Amino acid sequence: MSEDLMREIEELRAQIDVIDNELVEKLNARAELALKIRALKAKSSLPLYDPGREEEIFQKITAVNNGPLYDDDLRRIYDTLLQTMKSLD
């Protein structure tokens, strides 16, 4: 591979690293908010699981999706994310 190509790949990887760091930060911030909601629901004797809210989340993320990820891909990612959030203590 040429030096220019390798440099371009490394620059793109550096951008991915920045985005990965931002994603970790945002995911942890989301988890903190989810834990706060869980605590409020527990105090109010509200059910922790709200399937309507999950469907609302899926609809919102697909509404703003401009690709290249497919809606089904995002739904799978968010399904895993929401399952992880439910398992937090």
Backbone as JSON, one array per atom type, in Angstrom:
{
  "sequence": "MSEDLMREIEELRAQIDVIDNELVEKLNARAELALKIRALKAKSSLPLYDPGREEEIFQKITAVNNGPLYDDDLRRIYDTLLQTMKSLD",
  "N": [[0.84, -1.19, 0.0], [0.35, 2.27, -0.63], [2.04, 5.08, 0.85], [0.44, 7.37, 1.14], [-2.14, 6.3, 1.06], [-2.1, 4.68, 3.36], [-1.79, 6.68, 5.29], [-4.19, 8.06, 4.96], [-6.01, 6.07, 5.74], [-5.26, 5.77, 8.42], [-5.93, 8.33, 9.39], [-8.7, 8.28, 9.08], [-9.28, 6.18, 10.82], [-8.51, 7.37, 13.2], [-10.51, 9.28, 13.42], [-12.68, 7.57, 13.78], [-11.96, 6.52, 16.27], [-12.32, 8.77, 17.9], [-15.09, 9.12, 17.66], [-15.91, 6.67, 18.76], [-15.1, 7.06, 21.43], [-16.8, 9.18, 22.1], [-19.26, 7.87, 21.81], [-19.11, 5.98, 23.91], [-19.09, 7.71, 26.09], [-21.64, 8.93, 25.77], [-23.31, 6.67, 25.92], [-22.89, 5.87, 28.57], [-23.88, 8.15, 29.87], [-26.54, 7.94, 29.1], [-27.19, 5.57, 30.39], [-26.99, 6.36, 33.07], [-29.17, 8.14, 33.24], [-31.25, 6.35, 32.7], [-31.08, 4.75, 34.98], [-31.83, 6.61, 36.92], [-34.49, 7.06, 36.17], [-35.48, 4.49, 36.63], [-35.23, 4.38, 39.44], [-37.05, 6.38, 40.2], [-39.43, 5.26, 39.21], [-39.58, 2.98, 40.81], [-39.99, 4.11, 43.33], [-42.52, 5.11, 42.95], [-44.05, 2.95, 42.54], [-44.42, 2.16, 39.91], [-44.49, 0.15, 36.93], [-41.4, -1.28, 35.88], [-40.74, -2.03, 33.28], [-41.66, -0.87, 30.12], [-43.22, -1.53, 27.4], [-44.4, 0.06, 25.43], [-42.91, 2.4, 25.49], [-40.47, 1.44, 24.58], [-41.12, 0.81, 21.93], [-41.7, 3.36, 21.04], [-39.15, 4.51, 21.17], [-37.84, 2.97, 19.19], [-39.28, 3.84, 16.94], [-38.61, 6.56, 16.91], [-35.8, 6.51, 16.48], [-35.61, 5.31, 13.98], [-36.93, 7.16, 12.46], [-35.17, 9.28, 12.25], [-33.08, 8.2, 10.94], [-30.74, 8.27, 8.43], [-29.15, 6.53, 7.09], [-25.87, 5.12, 6.42], [-26.73, 2.83, 7.75], [-29.22, 0.35, 8.0], [-32.7, 0.49, 8.95], [-33.51, -1.83, 10.31], [-31.05, -2.73, 11.23], [-30.39, -0.72, 13.07], [-32.46, -1.09, 14.85], [-31.84, -3.63, 15.9], [-29.42, -3.01, 17.16], [-30.31, -1.15, 19.07], [-32.1, -2.75, 20.44], [-30.36, -4.5, 21.75], [-29.0, -2.56, 23.26], [-31.11, -1.59, 24.91], [-31.77, -3.91, 26.3], [-29.41, -4.23, 27.75], [-29.49, -1.91, 29.31], [-31.67, -2.54, 30.91], [-30.59, -4.46, 32.51], [-28.91, -3.23, 34.27], [-27.71, -2.39, 37.52]],
  "CA": [[0.0, 0.0, 0.0], [1.11, 3.51, -0.69], [2.1, 5.86, 2.09], [-0.73, 8.25, 1.18], [-3.29, 5.47, 1.4], [-1.97, 4.31, 4.77], [-2.03, 7.9, 6.06], [-5.64, 8.32, 4.92], [-6.65, 5.06, 6.58], [-4.98, 6.12, 9.82], [-6.73, 9.52, 9.71], [-10.09, 7.83, 9.23], [-9.33, 5.4, 12.06], [-8.46, 8.33, 14.31], [-11.87, 9.84, 13.53], [-13.5, 6.51, 14.38], [-11.6, 6.47, 17.69], [-12.99, 9.91, 18.56], [-16.52, 8.8, 17.71], [-16.07, 5.6, 19.75], [-15.01, 7.69, 22.75], [-18.05, 9.93, 22.3], [-20.32, 6.9, 22.01], [-18.99, 5.44, 25.27], [-19.54, 8.78, 26.99], [-23.09, 9.08, 25.63], [-23.97, 5.47, 26.44], [-22.86, 5.94, 30.03], [-24.82, 9.2, 30.27], [-27.87, 7.37, 28.92], [-27.38, 4.59, 31.46], [-27.25, 7.11, 34.31], [-30.55, 8.62, 33.17], [-32.13, 5.18, 32.82], [-31.08, 4.35, 36.39], [-32.63, 7.59, 37.64], [-35.89, 6.76, 35.86], [-35.81, 3.27, 37.35], [-35.4, 4.71, 40.86], [-38.31, 7.11, 40.32], [-40.51, 4.31, 39.0], [-39.65, 2.12, 41.99], [-40.6, 4.91, 44.41], [-43.92, 5.36, 42.62], [-44.66, 1.64, 42.26], [-44.71, 2.02, 38.48], [-43.75, -0.98, 36.35], [-40.1, -0.89, 35.32], [-40.72, -2.27, 31.85], [-42.72, -0.19, 29.38], [-43.05, -1.89, 25.98], [-44.8, 1.19, 24.59], [-41.77, 3.32, 25.43], [-39.47, 0.83, 23.69], [-41.57, 0.98, 20.55], [-41.53, 4.79, 20.75], [-37.72, 4.71, 20.91], [-37.56, 2.4, 17.87], [-39.87, 4.72, 15.93], [-37.83, 7.8, 16.85], [-34.48, 6.33, 15.86], [-35.74, 5.04, 12.54], [-37.39, 8.39, 11.81], [-34.02, 10.16, 12.0], [-32.02, 7.44, 10.27], [-30.46, 8.61, 7.03], [-28.21, 5.56, 6.56], [-26.02, 3.9, 5.64], [-27.32, 1.73, 8.5], [-30.63, 0.08, 7.75], [-33.55, 0.59, 10.13], [-33.45, -3.1, 11.04], [-29.76, -2.77, 11.93], [-30.51, 0.15, 14.24], [-33.38, -1.73, 15.8], [-31.07, -4.69, 16.59], [-28.46, -2.34, 18.05], [-31.06, -0.58, 20.19], [-32.64, -3.85, 21.23], [-29.25, -4.89, 22.64], [-28.79, -1.45, 24.19], [-32.19, -1.55, 25.89], [-31.61, -5.09, 27.16], [-28.3, -3.92, 28.64], [-29.96, -0.92, 30.27], [-32.55, -3.21, 31.86], [-29.82, -5.33, 33.41], [-28.08, -2.42, 35.17], [-28.1, -2.34, 38.95]],
  "C": [[0.87, 1.25, 0.0], [1.06, 4.22, 0.66], [0.89, 6.78, 2.24], [-1.99, 7.48, 1.59], [-3.26, 5.09, 2.87], [-2.25, 5.52, 5.67], [-3.53, 8.21, 6.11], [-6.4, 7.33, 5.79], [-6.45, 5.4, 8.05], [-5.77, 7.35, 10.27], [-8.19, 9.14, 9.93], [-10.26, 7.01, 10.51], [-9.28, 6.31, 13.28], [-9.82, 8.98, 14.51], [-12.82, 8.83, 14.15], [-13.22, 6.42, 15.88], [-12.28, 7.58, 18.47], [-14.48, 9.61, 18.71], [-16.77, 7.69, 18.73], [-16.02, 6.16, 21.17], [-16.28, 8.46, 23.07], [-19.22, 8.98, 22.55], [-20.3, 6.32, 23.42], [-19.49, 6.47, 26.28], [-21.07, 8.92, 26.96], [-23.84, 7.87, 26.16], [-23.99, 5.46, 27.96], [-23.79, 7.03, 30.56], [-26.25, 8.68, 30.15], [-28.18, 6.38, 30.04], [-27.68, 5.28, 32.79], [-28.69, 7.62, 34.35], [-31.54, 7.47, 33.33], [-32.2, 4.71, 34.27], [-31.89, 5.33, 37.24], [-34.12, 7.35, 37.41], [-36.33, 5.51, 36.61], [-36.06, 3.55, 38.83], [-36.73, 5.45, 41.08], [-39.51, 6.17, 40.16], [-40.68, 3.41, 40.23], [-40.31, 2.84, 43.15], [-42.1, 5.09, 44.2], [-44.69, 4.08, 42.33], [-45.12, 1.51, 40.8], [-43.95, 0.82, 37.94], [-42.45, -0.49, 35.71], [-40.08, -1.01, 33.81], [-41.94, -1.62, 31.19], [-42.54, -0.5, 27.89], [-43.45, -0.77, 25.04], [-43.66, 2.18, 24.42], [-40.7, 2.75, 24.51], [-39.86, 1.03, 22.23], [-41.43, 2.44, 20.12], [-40.07, 5.1, 20.43], [-37.38, 4.19, 19.52], [-38.09, 3.31, 16.76], [-39.05, 6.01, 15.78], [-36.49, 7.61, 16.16], [-34.58, 6.04, 14.37], [-36.21, 6.28, 11.78], [-36.23, 9.32, 11.46], [-32.89, 9.47, 11.25], [-31.92, 7.82, 8.8], [-29.43, 7.67, 6.41], [-26.77, 5.97, 6.73], [-26.56, 2.7, 6.43], [-28.79, 1.57, 8.12], [-31.41, 0.19, 9.06], [-33.49, -0.68, 10.97], [-32.14, -3.24, 11.81], [-29.83, -1.93, 13.2], [-31.41, -0.47, 15.29], [-32.66, -2.83, 16.58], [-30.08, -4.08, 17.58], [-29.19, -1.81, 19.28], [-31.72, -1.66, 21.05], [-31.58, -4.34, 22.22], [-29.0, -3.81, 23.68], [-29.85, -1.44, 25.29], [-32.14, -2.75, 26.82], [-30.49, -4.85, 28.18], [-28.74, -2.93, 29.71], [-30.86, -1.56, 31.33], [-31.78, -4.03, 32.9], [-28.92, -4.55, 34.38], [-28.61, -2.48, 36.59], [-27.89, -0.97, 39.53]]
}
